[in-house]
Amino acid sequence: MTICREIFEKKSLDYGLSWRILRPSSLTDQLFIKAQRIRTVQETGKNLVGESFEDAFEAIVNYCIMAIIQVRVPVGEQDKMSVSDAIDLYQQISLEAKALMEKKNHDYGEAWRDMRVSSLTDLILSKIMRIKQIEDNAGATQISEGVEGNYFDMLNYSVFALIHLENC
């Protein structure tokens, strides 16, 4: 998460908060592009772009946090948010994700440690499909936890994948 935050901070200094113009559905599509690329490279064994799996999973972490910020702070507020504010929100959401991870790790017995990175990729893609359906339904849900919960799950799945890749 430290590496992901550093990337977010550096890009925020380089580009400002240009991502604030994106609608949540655009961020969902960007998440889809990253996850689908990971899956394609996993399946074909060919990486023509050269972006590592680590880079892609780090991007997914950051796009998830950006999406959570977009959900919590309406785009109309974009002119009022500073880079410092965005970094503070990033840190707050990171802490929330960690707390959620710790709770789920307790209840699930850290089952993710026995999962394959390819399965984590598939779970991320499944969550993206869920979010797209919720977005297509204008946010209406019958039983699901909504988009924010799915973004948190994808963020944590990406962290798990990064841990696996670091230990390879």
Backbone as ProteinMPNN parsed JSONL, in Angstrom:
{"seq_chain_A": "MTICREIFEKKSLDYGLSWRILRPSSLTDQLFIKAQRIRTVQETGKNLVGESFEDAFEAIVNYCIMAIIQVRVPVGEQDKMSVSDAIDLYQQISLEAKALMEKKNHDYGEAWRDMRVSSLTDLILSKIMRIKQIEDNAGATQISEGVEGNYFDMLNYSVFALIHLENC", "coords_chain_A": {"N_chain_A": [[0.832, -1.197, 0.0], [2.034, 1.162, 0.619], [3.691, 1.654, -1.589], [1.728, 1.968, -3.566], [0.403, 4.266, -2.613], [2.503, 6.121, -2.806], [2.82, 6.225, -5.588], [0.319, 7.291, -6.278], [0.507, 9.802, -5.0], [2.719, 10.99, -6.377], [1.768, 11.009, -9.03], [-0.407, 12.664, -8.639], [0.857, 15.06, -8.087], [2.133, 15.455, -10.533], [-0.036, 15.465, -12.421], [-2.106, 16.766, -11.205], [-5.464, 16.768, -10.039], [-6.726, 15.534, -12.187], [-8.132, 13.186, -12.676], [-10.49, 13.539, -11.352], [-12.427, 14.421, -13.055], [-13.507, 12.219, -14.197], [-16.29, 10.095, -14.501], [-17.793, 7.767, -12.183], [-18.438, 5.422, -13.646], [-16.61, 5.521, -15.737], [-14.239, 5.104, -14.378], [-14.751, 2.517, -13.523], [-14.69, 1.241, -15.999], [-11.997, 1.663, -16.615], [-10.805, 0.123, -14.635], [-11.711, -2.358, -15.533], [-10.287, -2.566, -17.958], [-7.616, -2.754, -17.018], [-7.727, -5.114, -15.412], [-8.62, -6.997, -17.286], [-6.464, -6.972, -19.039], [-4.46, -8.071, -17.407], [-5.517, -10.651, -17.124], [-5.507, -11.529, -19.808], [-2.736, -11.573, -20.363], [-1.966, -13.454, -18.45], [-3.254, -15.716, -19.49], [-2.246, -15.972, -22.125], [0.478, -15.791, -21.856], [1.999, -13.894, -23.025], [3.37, -10.682, -23.006], [3.117, -7.877, -24.398], [3.075, -5.131, -24.02], [4.625, -4.649, -21.797], [4.129, -3.8, -19.207], [4.273, -4.707, -15.852], [2.734, -7.335, -13.843], [2.616, -6.475, -11.232], [2.645, -3.653, -11.529], [0.158, -3.326, -12.782], [-1.691, -4.359, -10.867], [-1.172, -2.548, -8.805], [-2.125, -0.238, -10.027], [-4.835, -0.922, -10.133], [-5.47, -0.911, -7.394], [-5.158, 1.853, -6.908], [-7.038, 2.986, -8.719], [-9.382, 1.944, -7.612], [-9.449, 3.27, -5.136], [-9.653, 5.91, -6.056], [-12.171, 5.714, -7.259], [-13.797, 5.21, -5.017], [-13.459, 7.638, -3.695], [-14.696, 9.285, -5.618], [-17.323, 8.373, -5.41], [-17.93, 9.105, -2.798], [-17.367, 11.863, -2.642], [-18.92, 14.096, -4.435], [-18.6, 14.809, -7.962], [-19.132, 17.447, -8.595], [-17.931, 18.797, -6.602], [-15.318, 18.975, -7.307], [-13.648, 21.204, -7.815], [-13.11, 22.141, -5.331], [-11.487, 20.39, -4.032], [-8.242, 19.772, -2.943], [-4.901, 18.672, -3.818], [-3.68, 17.825, -1.497], [-5.957, 17.324, 0.089], [-7.005, 15.153, -1.367], [-4.974, 13.261, -1.016], [-5.149, 12.911, 1.732], [-7.745, 11.775, 1.879], [-7.211, 9.462, 0.438], [-5.466, 8.141, 2.205], [-7.192, 7.743, 4.385], [-9.136, 6.026, 3.257], [-7.48, 3.889, 2.621], [-6.833, 2.983, 5.19], [-9.367, 2.172, 6.039], [-9.773, 0.084, 4.234], [-7.767, -1.656, 5.056], [-8.639, -2.28, 7.652], [-11.037, -3.597, 7.035], [-9.967, -5.748, 5.606], [-8.546, -7.062, 7.648], [-10.653, -7.896, 9.318], [-12.067, -9.623, 7.576], [-10.028, -11.431, 7.011], [-9.768, -12.651, 9.473], [-12.282, -13.93, 9.762], [-12.352, -15.576, 7.467], [-10.102, -17.064, 7.718], [-7.715, -16.371, 6.47], [-7.807, -17.39, 3.849], [-7.112, -16.521, 1.329], [-4.401, -16.778, 1.049], [-3.931, -19.286, 0.051], [-4.867, -19.121, -2.458], [-4.675, -18.704, -6.034], [-2.998, -16.245, -8.066], [-4.25, -15.893, -10.48], [-6.875, -16.602, -9.864], [-7.565, -14.543, -8.129], [-7.494, -12.467, -9.949], [-9.679, -13.194, -11.562], [-11.739, -12.922, -9.667], [-11.647, -10.166, -9.263], [-12.409, -9.288, -11.829], [-15.018, -10.326, -11.813], [-16.19, -8.775, -9.781], [-16.037, -6.286, -11.015], [-17.857, -6.676, -13.106], [-20.171, -6.902, -11.581], [-20.324, -4.308, -10.506], [-20.652, -2.844, -12.88], [-23.195, -3.734, -13.613], [-24.729, -2.748, -11.475], [-24.293, -0.022, -11.896], [-25.534, 0.208, -14.397], [-28.092, -0.195, -13.548], [-28.682, 2.182, -12.414], [-27.697, 2.458, -9.827], [-29.444, 1.159, -8.175], [-30.104, -1.504, -5.991], [-30.982, -4.809, -4.87], [-30.084, -6.528, -2.881], [-27.354, -6.435, -2.658], [-24.173, -5.094, -1.426], [-23.611, -2.762, -2.673], [-21.754, -0.421, -4.786], [-19.46, 0.606, -3.509], [-18.594, -1.305, -1.593], [-17.824, -3.348, -3.313], [-15.692, -2.089, -4.647], [-13.901, -1.879, -2.492], [-13.451, -4.607, -1.997], [-12.161, -5.378, -4.407], [-9.879, -3.787, -4.24], [-8.63, -4.945, -1.99], [-8.303, -7.593, -2.939], [-6.431, -7.064, -4.908], [-4.259, -6.215, -3.374], [-3.722, -8.624, -2.073], [-2.913, -10.116, -4.309], [-0.588, -8.695, -4.992], [0.986, -9.25, -2.756], [1.295, -12.024, -3.07], [2.719, -12.005, -5.531], [5.04, -10.698, -4.77], [6.161, -12.577, -3.125], [6.89, -14.595, -4.813]], "CA_chain_A": [[0.0, 0.0, 0.0], [2.932, 2.316, 0.618], [4.087, 1.886, -2.979], [0.547, 2.486, -4.268], [0.198, 5.649, -2.164], [3.557, 6.951, -3.387], [2.466, 6.418, -7.0], [-0.811, 8.221, -6.282], [0.996, 11.134, -4.647], [3.55, 11.51, -7.464], [0.916, 11.315, -10.181], [-1.216, 13.828, -8.276], [1.712, 16.233, -8.256], [2.375, 15.628, -11.97], [-1.247, 15.678, -13.211], [-3.182, 17.354, -10.423], [-6.592, 15.857, -9.792], [-7.406, 15.383, -13.477], [-9.025, 12.029, -12.596], [-11.765, 13.937, -10.753], [-13.392, 14.66, -14.124], [-14.061, 10.93, -14.605], [-17.47, 9.556, -13.836], [-17.492, 6.443, -11.628], [-18.508, 4.389, -14.679], [-15.348, 5.568, -16.482], [-13.246, 4.436, -13.528], [-15.061, 1.089, -13.605], [-14.163, 0.765, -17.278], [-10.536, 1.639, -16.519], [-10.514, -1.076, -13.85], [-11.923, -3.494, -16.416], [-9.162, -2.627, -18.899], [-6.433, -3.254, -16.303], [-7.923, -6.511, -15.007], [-8.691, -7.825, -18.484], [-5.098, -7.085, -19.543], [-3.781, -9.054, -16.56], [-6.031, -11.983, -17.476], [-5.017, -11.874, -21.14], [-1.315, -11.927, -20.253], [-1.906, -14.723, -17.724], [-3.697, -16.806, -20.353], [-1.425, -16.131, -23.333], [1.897, -15.793, -21.522], [2.658, -12.844, -23.808], [3.214, -9.335, -22.472], [3.683, -7.017, -25.439], [3.172, -3.755, -23.522], [5.743, -4.609, -20.869], [3.702, -3.46, -17.851], [4.298, -5.891, -15.0], [1.527, -7.61, -13.072], [2.655, -5.593, -10.06], [2.196, -2.327, -11.96], [-1.273, -3.373, -13.074], [-2.432, -4.486, -9.607], [-1.035, -1.257, -8.11], [-3.067, 0.67, -10.685], [-6.186, -1.29, -9.698], [-5.622, -0.363, -6.041], [-5.345, 3.304, -6.98], [-8.322, 3.285, -9.352], [-10.442, 1.654, -6.635], [-9.504, 4.37, -4.167], [-10.209, 7.064, -6.773], [-13.603, 5.479, -7.432], [-14.441, 5.412, -3.709], [-13.487, 9.091, -3.49], [-15.716, 9.843, -6.513], [-18.635, 8.027, -4.854], [-18.135, 9.836, -1.538], [-17.271, 13.307, -2.851], [-19.472, 14.298, -5.777], [-17.743, 15.476, -8.94], [-19.389, 18.882, -8.51], [-17.04, 19.329, -5.579], [-13.948, 18.79, -7.775], [-12.841, 22.418, -7.719], [-12.831, 22.423, -3.926], [-10.551, 19.403, -3.494], [-6.826, 20.001, -3.229], [-4.088, 17.45, -3.846], [-3.524, 17.437, -0.09], [-7.232, 16.711, 0.492], [-7.103, 13.851, -2.027], [-4.021, 12.358, -0.346], [-5.746, 12.591, 3.038], [-8.825, 10.814, 1.631], [-6.551, 8.215, 0.037], [-4.973, 7.488, 3.423], [-8.357, 7.313, 5.164], [-9.717, 4.862, 2.59], [-6.509, 2.798, 2.806], [-7.003, 2.461, 6.55], [-10.644, 1.45, 6.042], [-9.559, -1.168, 3.502], [-6.963, -2.536, 5.914], [-9.508, -2.757, 8.737], [-11.93, -4.586, 6.433], [-9.147, -6.92, 5.303], [-8.252, -7.76, 8.9], [-11.887, -8.562, 9.755], [-12.352, -10.747, 6.685], [-8.975, -12.423, 7.21], [-10.108, -13.402, 10.68], [-13.433, -14.791, 9.513], [-12.073, -16.527, 6.389], [-8.888, -17.809, 8.02], [-6.691, -16.012, 5.481], [-7.903, -18.348, 2.733], [-6.482, -15.942, 0.136], [-3.0, -17.215, 0.952], [-3.9, -20.517, -0.736], [-5.451, -18.855, -3.779], [-3.769, -18.345, -7.13], [-3.149, -14.878, -8.562], [-5.249, -15.945, -11.557], [-8.211, -16.599, -9.239], [-7.796, -13.18, -7.651], [-7.817, -11.692, -11.15], [-11.059, -13.526, -11.928], [-12.629, -12.306, -8.679], [-11.682, -8.731, -9.572], [-13.258, -9.128, -13.013], [-16.393, -10.583, -11.396], [-16.641, -7.584, -9.045], [-16.233, -5.227, -12.006], [-19.13, -6.969, -13.776], [-21.229, -6.549, -10.627], [-20.417, -2.847, -10.452], [-21.242, -2.385, -14.142], [-24.636, -4.0, -13.553], [-25.308, -1.775, -10.537], [-24.288, 1.274, -12.589], [-26.58, 0.139, -15.421], [-29.367, -0.112, -12.82], [-28.705, 3.513, -11.779], [-27.347, 2.339, -8.414], [-30.45, 0.408, -7.417], [-29.766, -2.893, -5.68], [-31.958, -5.526, -4.065], [-29.485, -7.2, -1.741], [-25.893, -6.284, -2.617], [-23.623, -4.02, -0.597], [-23.417, -1.586, -3.508], [-20.483, -0.314, -5.495], [-18.32, 0.875, -2.624], [-18.133, -2.575, -1.049], [-17.13, -4.054, -4.385], [-14.401, -1.426, -4.836], [-13.037, -2.299, -1.386], [-13.05, -6.001, -2.222], [-11.155, -5.409, -5.48], [-8.656, -3.207, -3.683], [-7.993, -5.949, -1.142], [-7.836, -8.694, -3.79], [-5.196, -6.599, -5.567], [-3.192, -6.263, -2.359], [-3.371, -10.039, -1.925], [-2.135, -10.507, -5.496], [0.736, -8.078, -4.869], [1.729, -10.027, -1.748], [1.683, -13.277, -3.736], [3.761, -11.733, -6.534], [6.279, -10.34, -4.044], [6.715, -13.792, -2.517], [7.241, -15.594, -5.857]], "C_chain_A": [[0.871, 1.254, 0.0], [3.354, 2.666, -0.807], [2.919, 2.496, -3.757], [0.306, 3.949, -3.892], [1.25, 6.571, -2.755], [3.286, 7.226, -4.861], [1.341, 7.439, -7.114], [-0.335, 9.646, -6.006], [1.805, 11.751, -5.785], [2.718, 11.868, -8.687], [0.024, 12.519, -9.894], [-0.409, 15.117, -8.416], [1.974, 16.51, -9.732], [1.124, 16.096, -12.713], [-2.336, 16.446, -12.47], [-4.257, 16.308, -10.186], [-7.423, 15.686, -11.06], [-8.388, 14.21, -13.479], [-10.384, 12.393, -12.02], [-12.836, 14.211, -11.812], [-14.103, 13.368, -14.54], [-15.304, 10.574, -13.8], [-17.097, 8.2, -13.236], [-17.523, 5.337, -12.675], [-17.239, 4.377, -15.531], [-14.227, 4.908, -15.688], [-13.487, 2.931, -13.522], [-14.513, 0.511, -14.903], [-12.637, 0.713, -17.268], [-10.081, 0.426, -15.693], [-10.666, -2.331, -14.709], [-10.741, -3.665, -17.375], [-7.929, -3.223, -18.22], [-6.576, -4.734, -15.967], [-7.971, -7.435, -16.22], [-7.296, -8.01, -19.088], [-4.31, -8.11, -18.733], [-4.216, -10.46, -16.969], [-5.515, -12.433, -18.843], [-3.56, -12.309, -21.091], [-1.154, -13.244, -19.497], [-2.242, -15.891, -18.652], [-2.772, -17.041, -21.538], [0.06, -16.272, -23.021], [2.685, -14.735, -22.277], [2.321, -11.479, -23.241], [3.878, -8.379, -23.445], [3.866, -5.575, -24.978], [4.346, -3.605, -22.553], [5.375, -4.213, -19.452], [3.665, -4.744, -17.026], [2.94, -6.119, -14.343], [1.467, -6.695, -11.853], [2.154, -4.202, -10.418], [0.687, -2.293, -12.155], [-2.11, -3.496, -11.799], [-2.32, -3.213, -8.769], [-1.99, -0.232, -8.708], [-4.504, 0.357, -10.26], [-6.447, -0.769, -8.288], [-5.947, 1.127, -6.134], [-6.657, 3.691, -7.654], [-9.488, 2.983, -8.412], [-10.57, 2.784, -5.625], [-10.06, 5.63, -4.825], [-11.72, 6.916, -6.924], [-14.359, 5.679, -6.117], [-14.52, 6.911, -3.399], [-14.584, 9.709, -4.355], [-17.12, 9.563, -5.978], [-18.937, 8.886, -3.623], [-18.154, 11.358, -1.716], [-17.725, 13.597, -4.275], [-18.544, 15.124, -6.674], [-17.947, 16.981, -8.918], [-18.497, 19.578, -7.5], [-15.584, 19.352, -6.04], [-13.092, 20.034, -7.621], [-12.445, 22.739, -6.283], [-11.797, 21.476, -3.332], [-9.129, 19.754, -3.91], [-6.11, 18.651, -3.306], [-3.919, 16.938, -2.425], [-4.795, 16.763, 0.436], [-7.36, 15.306, -0.082], [-6.174, 12.829, -1.366], [-4.54, 11.958, 1.032], [-6.88, 11.572, 2.88], [-8.262, 9.459, 1.249], [-6.111, 7.447, 1.286], [-6.126, 6.966, 4.273], [-8.968, 6.05, 4.57], [-8.787, 3.658, 2.703], [-6.659, 2.161, 4.173], [-8.311, 1.682, 6.681], [-10.493, 0.093, 5.352], [-8.772, -2.155, 4.353], [-7.814, -3.113, 7.046], [-10.476, -3.821, 8.221], [-11.177, -5.873, 6.138], [-8.882, -7.729, 6.571], [-9.486, -8.513, 9.412], [-12.171, -9.797, 8.901], [-11.289, -11.826, 6.813], [-9.261, -13.272, 8.44], [-11.206, -14.41, 10.375], [-13.165, -15.877, 8.474], [-10.784, -17.309, 6.602], [-7.769, -17.585, 7.008], [-6.638, -16.999, 4.311], [-7.216, -17.832, 1.47], [-5.044, -16.418, -0.043], [-2.86, -18.496, 0.125], [-4.51, -20.343, -2.126], [-4.355, -18.525, -4.787], [-4.025, -16.895, -7.525], [-4.203, -14.855, -9.67], [-6.675, -15.948, -10.988], [-8.556, -15.215, -8.696], [-8.153, -12.26, -8.815], [-9.263, -11.94, -11.56], [-12.062, -12.909, -10.953], [-12.756, -10.806, -8.911], [-12.585, -8.487, -10.782], [-14.732, -9.361, -12.677], [-16.973, -9.373, -10.657], [-16.89, -6.418, -10.004], [-17.568, -5.433, -12.726], [-20.311, -6.624, -12.866], [-21.434, -5.038, -10.587], [-21.059, -2.304, -11.728], [-22.758, -2.606, -14.138], [-25.325, -3.013, -12.615], [-25.363, -0.394, -11.186], [-25.372, 1.306, -13.661], [-27.973, 0.217, -14.804], [-29.499, 1.202, -12.06], [-28.494, 3.426, -10.266], [-28.325, 1.535, -7.583], [-29.981, -1.033, -7.227], [-30.863, -3.494, -4.823], [-31.331, -6.04, -2.773], [-27.985, -6.925, -1.606], [-25.47, -5.107, -1.749], [-23.359, -2.753, -1.395], [-22.014, -1.502, -4.065], [-19.295, -0.142, -4.562], [-17.754, -0.407, -2.029], [-17.368, -3.393, -2.076], [-15.768, -3.423, -4.677], [-13.421, -1.828, -3.727], [-12.561, -3.734, -1.576], [-11.976, -6.093, -3.301], [-9.819, -4.839, -5.021], [-7.92, -4.272, -2.872], [-7.53, -7.169, -1.94], [-6.537, -8.312, -4.483], [-4.021, -6.608, -4.606], [-2.758, -7.709, -2.137], [-2.513, -10.504, -3.1], [-0.718, -9.941, -5.425], [1.595, -8.813, -3.849], [2.19, -11.336, -2.354], [2.834, -13.043, -4.718], [5.093, -11.381, -5.889], [6.964, -11.578, -3.483], [7.083, -14.881, -3.528], [8.742, -15.728, -6.012]], "O_chain_A": [[0.487, 2.284, -0.554], [3.372, 3.837, -1.184], [3.111, 3.44, -4.523], [0.034, 4.776, -4.762], [0.933, 7.688, -3.164], [3.499, 8.344, -5.331], [1.4, 8.345, -7.945], [-0.73, 10.584, -6.7], [1.598, 12.916, -6.125], [2.936, 12.908, -9.309], [-0.27, 13.306, -10.795], [-0.946, 16.148, -8.82], [2.032, 17.668, -10.143], [1.195, 17.009, -13.536], [-3.381, 16.745, -13.048], [-3.979, 15.11, -10.141], [-8.654, 15.692, -11.019], [-9.377, 14.24, -14.211], [-11.341, 11.635, -12.18], [-14.026, 14.23, -11.495], [-15.167, 13.411, -15.157], [-15.349, 10.736, -12.58], [-16.178, 7.546, -13.727], [-16.721, 4.406, -12.608], [-16.833, 3.315, -16.003], [-13.369, 4.234, -16.258], [-12.535, 2.151, -13.517], [-13.94, -0.579, -14.911], [-12.048, -0.194, -17.856], [-9.085, -0.216, -16.024], [-9.853, -3.252, -14.626], [-10.256, -4.779, -17.576], [-7.271, -4.097, -18.784], [-5.66, -5.52, -16.207], [-7.422, -8.536, -16.183], [-6.98, -9.087, -19.593], [-3.578, -8.922, -19.299], [-3.383, -11.351, -17.139], [-5.13, -13.59, -19.013], [-3.188, -13.305, -21.711], [-0.306, -14.062, -19.853], [-1.59, -16.934, -18.604], [-2.535, -18.187, -21.919], [0.817, -16.812, -23.828], [3.911, -14.687, -22.179], [1.156, -11.151, -23.022], [5.072, -8.102, -23.33], [4.73, -4.869, -25.498], [4.983, -2.553, -22.501], [6.224, -4.281, -18.563], [3.092, -5.747, -17.453], [2.103, -5.218, -14.292], [0.4, -6.201, -11.488], [1.334, -3.63, -9.7], [0.02, -1.344, -11.743], [-3.126, -2.816, -11.661], [-3.278, -2.838, -8.093], [-2.595, 0.555, -7.98], [-5.3, 1.272, -10.051], [-7.525, -0.243, -8.013], [-6.896, 1.602, -5.511], [-7.324, 4.626, -7.211], [-10.484, 3.705, -8.421], [-11.679, 3.205, -5.297], [-10.856, 6.344, -4.215], [-12.463, 7.88, -6.739], [-15.446, 6.258, -6.11], [-15.537, 7.39, -2.897], [-15.328, 10.567, -3.881], [-18.005, 10.413, -6.079], [-20.067, 9.336, -3.434], [-18.883, 12.056, -1.01], [-16.976, 13.36, -5.223], [-17.816, 16.003, -6.214], [-17.008, 17.725, -9.201], [-18.328, 20.797, -7.538], [-14.699, 19.706, -5.26], [-11.904, 19.919, -7.319], [-11.532, 23.533, -6.056], [-11.282, 21.729, -2.243], [-8.853, 20.0, -5.084], [-6.656, 17.622, -2.906], [-4.008, 15.734, -2.186], [-4.723, 15.756, 1.141], [-7.77, 14.378, 0.615], [-6.548, 11.671, -1.181], [-4.391, 10.809, 1.451], [-6.97, 10.617, 3.652], [-8.771, 8.424, 1.682], [-6.358, 6.247, 1.404], [-6.045, 5.866, 4.821], [-9.283, 5.109, 5.299], [-9.251, 2.529, 2.864], [-6.618, 0.937, 4.302], [-8.359, 0.653, 7.356], [-11.016, -0.917, 5.823], [-9.074, -3.349, 4.369], [-7.716, -4.3, 7.357], [-10.709, -4.829, 8.889], [-11.685, -6.965, 6.389], [-8.986, -8.955, 6.556], [-9.369, -9.643, 9.885], [-12.475, -10.871, 9.42], [-11.604, -13.014, 6.735], [-9.019, -14.479, 8.437], [-11.08, -15.594, 10.687], [-13.696, -16.982, 8.586], [-10.411, -18.128, 5.763], [-6.979, -18.486, 6.725], [-5.563, -17.385, 3.852], [-6.786, -18.625, 0.632], [-4.532, -16.454, -1.162], [-1.797, -18.761, -0.437], [-4.65, -21.31, -2.875], [-3.252, -18.12, -4.42], [-5.127, -16.378, -7.343], [-4.964, -13.894, -9.779], [-7.577, -15.355, -11.579], [-9.7, -14.77, -8.791], [-9.007, -11.383, -8.685], [-9.992, -10.998, -11.87], [-13.116, -12.427, -11.368], [-13.841, -10.24, -8.774], [-13.425, -7.587, -10.763], [-15.602, -8.665, -13.202], [-18.121, -8.996, -10.889], [-17.84, -5.655, -9.827], [-18.32, -4.48, -12.931], [-21.33, -6.113, -13.331], [-22.563, -4.55, -10.628], [-21.907, -1.413, -11.671], [-23.513, -1.754, -14.608], [-26.396, -2.499, -12.937], [-26.355, 0.322, -11.049], [-26.056, 2.317, -13.819], [-28.923, 0.645, -15.459], [-30.333, 1.321, -11.163], [-29.048, 4.227, -9.512], [-28.065, 1.258, -6.412], [-29.526, -1.689, -8.165], [-31.587, -2.778, -4.131], [-31.949, -5.999, -1.71], [-27.41, -7.162, -0.544], [-26.276, -4.249, -1.388], [-22.918, -1.756, -0.823], [-21.189, -2.39, -3.85], [-18.227, -0.701, -4.814], [-16.535, -0.567, -1.971], [-16.382, -4.053, -1.748], [-14.796, -4.136, -4.926], [-12.248, -2.086, -3.996], [-11.392, -4.037, -1.339], [-10.989, -6.808, -3.131], [-8.758, -5.355, -5.375], [-6.719, -4.472, -3.052], [-6.471, -7.725, -1.648], [-5.642, -9.145, -4.63], [-2.908, -6.969, -4.986], [-1.565, -7.991, -2.024], [-1.514, -11.199, -2.914], [0.245, -10.631, -5.76], [2.797, -8.981, -4.053], [3.344, -11.727, -2.18], [3.807, -13.798, -4.732], [6.152, -11.731, -6.409], [8.19, -11.628, -3.376], [7.533, -15.961, -3.145], [9.21, -16.515, -6.836]]}, "name": "protein", "num_of_chains": 1, "seq": "MTICREIFEKKSLDYGLSWRILRPSSLTDQLFIKAQRIRTVQETGKNLVGESFEDAFEAIVNYCIMAIIQVRVPVGEQDKMSVSDAIDLYQQISLEAKALMEKKNHDYGEAWRDMRVSSLTDLILSKIMRIKQIEDNAGATQISEGVEGNYFDMLNYSVFALIHLENC"}
